[in-house]
């Protein structure tokens, strides 16, 4: 695959407009339908189309220029050289101090420093291990105790604190890879993914729930059961409630950092009986006031 | 990232026989502290270096031995030098 800039015959600094112009010019000349007997033109056309595909997309072009993807648009693995790892702070099993061990035998400050380094290397801390753990929405609000099964068959007990949000990372000290020598073990880092719940949505510490109510509950009011992440509660719906009416259940949201809770907002949605009720139909058709009322009188919105 | 043997082979693009050979030569020293040997990103980068030496540069096994030994010493020295640099900076502050 050739460099897409060469394929289109433009300079790498060409503007999007120049690229488009160059593409159109070539495409017109090479289009297979305009060159029915010319096999080479088809190949060339494909190449030009591929190059344009890459360069016309600002994001892809940027990534190509940065060397992150190749001319076919495939991800180019980032080559990390050994030297990027070799001189790490904690040292690793390959580091070899024999090149200056003679300096370590004297008893000045420099030798002391080299000895400390050698010791740190022999007793280096274990690596941190990364895991991910999906939890239910309700568990993210109330907190939970979960058991994580590790790839090697072991288990890890994880306490989910109440009010956790998705993407948060829990650190379990000392539950990572074992250290070398007298080095302490690393930590287990657990990224928690909160599974979406089709009923609840969370915004900050507040939770929103859309709750269907019947026509009679909307018109006459009443007490209804409302699910919350911590269990059902009873809520009074006032007379004449409407679709879109928002009720607040104080303190039924997610726990706040530093005490207290957010609120749960209940968005009412009036649902007519299914299938349509003939009695209701008869009533509404004889209900003059209902027909006089125009909810769009003050504009459609 | 910590990986098992299979993941390491994929990541480093090595055949299992090649890995066995390199382990025998102690060119690669995986972590053996748990039941299964585990490899890190450092090992992958080191495997790439060995591959480059043997492939692109035409270095033979004895040569690789010598080069790795010198490279390891160089990095040991660089680490000590860096530490010294930091300590001196700390003192002068």
Boltz contact constraints between the chains, C-beta under 6 A:
constraints:
  - contact:
      token1: [A, 80]
      token2: [B, 45]
      max_distance: 6.0
  - contact:
      token1: [A, 82]
      token2: [B, 45]
      max_distance: 6.0
  - contact:
      token1: [A, 82]
      token2: [B, 46]
      max_distance: 6.0
  - contact:
      token1: [A, 82]
      token2: [B, 49]
      max_distance: 6.0
  - contact:
      token1: [A, 85]
      token2: [B, 42]
      max_distance: 6.0
  - contact:
      token1: [A, 85]
      token2: [B, 45]
      max_distance: 6.0
  - contact:
      token1: [A, 86]
      token2: [B, 75]
      max_distance: 6.0
  - contact:
      token1: [A, 87]
      token2: [B, 75]
      max_distance: 6.0
  - contact:
      token1: [A, 87]
      token2: [B, 78]
      max_distance: 6.0
  - contact:
      token1: [A, 87]
      token2: [B, 79]
      max_distance: 6.0
  - contact:
      token1: [A, 92]
      token2: [B, 42]
      max_distance: 6.0
  - contact:
      token1: [A, 93]
      token2: [B, 29]
      max_distance: 6.0
  - contact:
      token1: [A, 94]
      token2: [B, 72]
      max_distance: 6.0
  - contact:
      token1: [A, 95]
      token2: [B, 75]
      max_distance: 6.0
  - contact:
      token1: [A, 95]
      token2: [B, 76]
      max_distance: 6.0
  - contact:
      token1: [A, 96]
      token2: [B, 72]
      max_distance: 6.0
  - contact:
      token1: [A, 96]
      token2: [B, 73]
      max_distance: 6.0
  - contact:
      token1: [A, 96]
      token2: [B, 76]
      max_distance: 6.0
  - contact:
      token1: [A, 97]
      token2: [B, 76]
      max_distance: 6.0
  - contact:
      token1: [A, 99]
      token2: [B, 73]
      max_distance: 6.0
  - contact:
      token1: [A, 99]
      token2: [B, 77]
      max_distance: 6.0
  - contact:
      token1: [A, 114]
      token2: [B, 80]
      max_distance: 6.0
  - contact:
      token1: [A, 117]
      token2: [B, 80]
      max_distance: 6.0
  - contact:
      token1: [A, 117]
      token2: [B, 83]
      max_distance: 6.0
  - contact:
      token1: [A, 178]
      token2: [B, 33]
      max_distance: 6.0
